[in-house]
Amino acid sequence: MIETIIDGNQAVNDFSDISTIAEAVRKIAKTLSEDRSVIKVYLDGQDVTGQFEVQEDELSNHNRLEVTTGRMDMVALEALESLTDFHAALLKELNQVSEEYRVGDEEKAHQIFAKCLDGLQILMKTTITAANLLRMKATDIVSGENNLEKTTLDINSLLDEMIEAQTQRDVILLADLVEYELIPSMEDWGGYMKCLQDVGSVV
């Protein structure tokens, strides 16, 4: 039988009705109070948090399952805090993308923008995860006249438009889209992060 540790304490769990590590983690999660969630998973001493393929392995193949839990509001706040500098750096890079398109350095602009796209995905997914942890609806997270749901939809639509402009090699349009639409949306995004931090700090 696998040894189970929850927050440093030995735990007794009946896993006779399940077969995989992932199922065991889900079963443990169901025993937690509503304001807590599983934030770290260690398997035989190795951190396998988020490694879902590993967690689909058979429970019987392992000796020790260790789970760390945390208050969901604290997890959300930590995630948002980690995004603050990331968000500022992304805005700076987007401004550079616009400048490079305007001076005609298309190749350099494309390279920076490709990196920005990865950053955008991380920023958006992490913010939405934090909102979910705080049980906040995207429509209730407001910055100026916009809300998180509308801005998310606008950004996804805008990225499609930018990909089309890249295909057409329309660098002037790309510069305009970055400067006048994407950057303002990202500035609003900073407001959404602040809104969530304010909510999380009083939960």
N, C-alpha and C positions, 0 to 999 in steps of 0.2 A: 504494500500500500504506500502511495506517495506521501511524503511528509509535507504538511501544509503549514505555512507561516503567514500570518496576517498582521501587518504593522509590528513586526518583531516578536509576536506572540504565537506560541504553538496553538494550532486550531484543529478541531476534530470535525471533519466533513465526510458525509456519506456520498462517495462518488460511484457507488455501485451501478447507478442507472445511466452513467455517461462514459464516453470513451476518449474524448480528446481534451487537450489542455484548454482550448478555447471554451469548451463547454464547462469545464471546471471553473474558469475565471468568471464566466457569466453566472454560474450558480453562486459563487462567492458574492458577486456584485448584488445579487438579489437579496442577500442577507443584510446589506448595509442600510443605514438610515437614509431617508430621502435626500438629505443635504450632502451626502458623501458619494464619491465614485472611486473606481479603481484608476490609479494614475501611473503605477509602475508594476511590471510583471517580470519576475526573475525565475528562470528555469535552470535548476542545477547550478545556481550561482551566476548564470549569464543573463544579462538584461535582454529580454525579448519583447519589450514594450513596442507595440505597433508592428511587430514582425508576424503578421497573421498566418503566413505559410508555416512558420515554425510552430505556432500555437495550434495548428490543425493536426499536429503529431499526436500519436497515441499516448495517453496518460501513463500507460503501463511501461513505456520506454524510459521513464524518468523517475528520479528519486526524491526530488525536492521542488516544491512550487512555493514561491514567496511572492506575496502581493502587498503593495503599499497603497493605502487609500488616502484621500484628502478631501477636505471640504470643497464642494464644487465652485463656490464663489471665490475661494482663495486660488484654486487652479486657474479660473478665468482671469483673475487679476494678474497673476504671474505671467500668463500668456500675453495679456495686453501690455504689460510692462516691458516684456521682451520685444514687442513690436514697435515701441516708441522710436528708438534710434533707427530701426529698420525702415520705418515709414518715412522718416526725414531723409535718409539716404536714397530711398526710392524716388522721392520728389526731386532731389538734386539731380539724379541720373536722368529723369524724364526731361528736366529742363535742358540738360546737355544734349539729349536726343533731338529735341526741337532745334537747338542751335546748330547742330551738325547737319541736319536736313537743310536748314536755311542757307548755310554756307556751301552746300553742295557735296559734302563728304558723305555720300550715300552709304558706302561700305561700313564706315565707322559708326554711323547712326544705326544701321541695321544690327551691328554687333552689340551695341549698348542696349538697343531696344529688345533684342532677344533675351538678354539678361534681365531686363525689366519685366518681361512677361512672366518669367519664373518667379520673380519677386512679387508680382501682382497676385499670382495664384496663391502663394504662401500667405500673403497679407489678408486676402479675402477669405480663404478657408479658415485661418486661425481666428479672425474676428468673428466669423459666423459660428464657429465652435464655441467661442467665449459667450456669445449671445445665447446659444442653446444651453450652456451650463448655468447661465443666470436666468434661464427660463424667460427670456425677453423675445418678443416677436419682432421680426425685422421691420415691420411697419411702425412700431412704437419707438424705434431708435432713430432720433431726429437730429439733423444738423442743418441749421438755416431753414430753407423751405423744402428740403428733401428728406427722405428717409432711407434706411439701409436697403430695403427691398427694391425701391425704385432705382437707386444708384447702382446696385448690383446688376439689374437688368440693363440699365443704360450702358454700363461698362462692357458687358458681354456683347451688346449690339455694336458698340463703338469698336471693339476689337475686330469684329467681323468686317467692319467698314475699313479699318486700317489694313487688314490683310489684303483686301481687294485693292486698296490704293498701292500697297507694296507690289502686288502683281502687275499693276498698271505703271509702276515706277513713277508715280505722281508724288514727288518729294515735297512739293509745295502744300498739297493737300495733307500729306502725312504730318508736316510741321504744324499746320493749322489744327489738325485733330488732336495732336499731343498737347499743344499749347493752350488751346481754347476750350477743349472738352475733357481730355483725360486728366490733365493736371488739376483743373478745378474739381473734378470728381474725386481725385485723391486728397485734395484739401478738405472736402466734405468728409471723406473717410476718416481723417484725423479727428473730426468732430464726433463721429460715431464711436470711435475708440474712447474718446473722453467721456461721452455719454455713458458708455458701458462701465468705465472705471468709476464714475460717480455712483452708478447704481450698485456696483459690486462692493464699494466701500461702506455702504450703509445696510447691506443685506445682513 
